[in-house]
């Protein structure tokens, strides 16, 4: 790979750098090969905006040069940054609240006493989903045995998730009861933030995992959340991802997808309980 200094004589107007169609095609193929995500032509502005700062950082004159940089043999670190930027999706606390009502009212009452309850938050992004689950579990089960595994492809959002620190703008997303019991208001240098209490952070195990690859040996789960992720996959990738995850769901366990998603045409091994919630017989 050329030394970065080789580009230093370029003084492009970075705001004016255009992502060419052939360059966009290269990034589309790369993200599909790594993460199984199918980016439609409508995602071209997203790729442009999310990678623009990296072009500026390296003083590159084109997105093609950046593609060469991240695919070079010694560009793995920057490749991970690019993947993080292009695969991170929006999330927030208690998104699609009916799922958390179902967790409290249906899943938790049916658990076997004395047996640890285990939940996997797949594609957890910056941690809002697993911490929302943790608030419900702690509120109902307290110190009874339970654990949450949370995974994502992006190392950047996982680092943020482990810290459990969020801007105060997220406060309205959290029900008042949970907010007062499980969140701390930042003061001093941390003013303007909220911190998830340690007793919840200690119950969530964050790990990097690519959903298009075989999952590690994690044991069986009572519930798996795979929400608002399949919309980015083509049909074959959806089938492969769901099949892998269902292999780790115990009989009688629940599988939750986003409200705009379905398992129709993906698997016939699950029974629909209510919209976007499935039971493994």
Helices and strands as residue ranges (DSSP letters): G 4-7, G 14-16, H 21-35, G 41-43, H 44-58, H 63-71, H 76-87, H 98-102, I 103-107, G 108-110, E 117-121, H 128-141, E 146-152, H 155-163, E 165-167, G 168-173, H 176-182, E 183-185, G 188-190, E 193-196, H 198-201, E 204-208, E 221-226, G 230-232, H 235-246, E 249-257, E 270-274, E 277-280
